[in-house]
Amino acid sequence: MIWLELAAVLVIICFSIVLLFGAPYVPTLKPQVEAALKLADLKPGQTLLELGCGDGKVLAAAARRGLNAVGYELNPLLALIARLRTLRYRRQVKVVWGDFWRKPWPPAEGIFTFLLPKYMDKLDKKVERYGHKPVRLVSFAFQIPGKRARSERSGVYLYTYK
Ligand SMILES: C[S@@+](CC[C@H](N)C(=O)[O-])C[C@H]1O[C@@H](n2cnc3c(N)ncnc32)[C@H](O)[C@@H]1O
């Protein structure tokens, strides 16, 4: 019984600690995953970065389309789930456990995020400084303040950086 309680406490700690650093875990729904990948418009062999990859659903969908994908996830339990979920695509998908604000980003043609409004300005500045442009940023639900999205589909917004 004590193990069950300890496990429950561990799960609560993992999910609440993320709240100090970023957006909480809420998975993107399938229609929005489809919309995001359409807007990203990447070709097989190109790379999608997912900033906060949750359970790996988007990474797996990207790999099914022949893309390479790198996901960052702060919550160790979710990072583990994402790794297990994408195991069959291990040649294409890498899951990095850690804070995407602090980790270096590899070259990629597309970025997908589902964060919170308060992080969008910081994200914009970070992508502006990204050394591998051009890159297409796709954000579910939240827009970049003061910037006009190039396109929108099912609540997913596309921004391009050159
Ligand atoms: C709203 S959820 C979206 C999950 C996934 N991208 C999806 O669309 O289904 C945000 C995710 O970002 C993760 N996250 C938040 N801040 C982070 C950070 N600084 N570094 C890495 N992951 C972070 C959270 O743990 C959570 O899983």
The ligand as an ORCA input file, in Angstrom:
! r2SCAN-3c Opt
* xyz 0 1
  C      -0.171     21.496    -23.452
  S       0.958     20.114    -23.321
  C       1.126     19.658    -25.043
  C       1.648     18.239    -25.202
  C       1.904     17.851    -26.664
  N       2.736     18.843    -27.336
  C       0.625     17.740    -27.427
  O       0.369     18.672    -28.201
  O      -0.127     16.771    -27.258
  C       2.497     20.967    -22.964
  C       3.628     19.980    -22.667
  O       4.834     20.724    -22.582
  C       5.609     20.220    -21.494
  N       6.473     21.345    -21.096
  C       6.096     22.529    -20.570
  N       7.153     23.328    -20.388
  C       8.240     22.628    -20.824
  C       9.626     22.925    -20.909
  N      10.102     24.131    -20.505
  N      10.466     22.004    -21.413
  C       9.980     20.792    -21.833
  N       8.674     20.445    -21.771
  C       7.808     21.357    -21.279
  C       4.567     19.817    -20.456
  O       5.069     18.874    -19.549
  C       3.462     19.246    -21.354
  O       3.644     17.868    -21.567
*
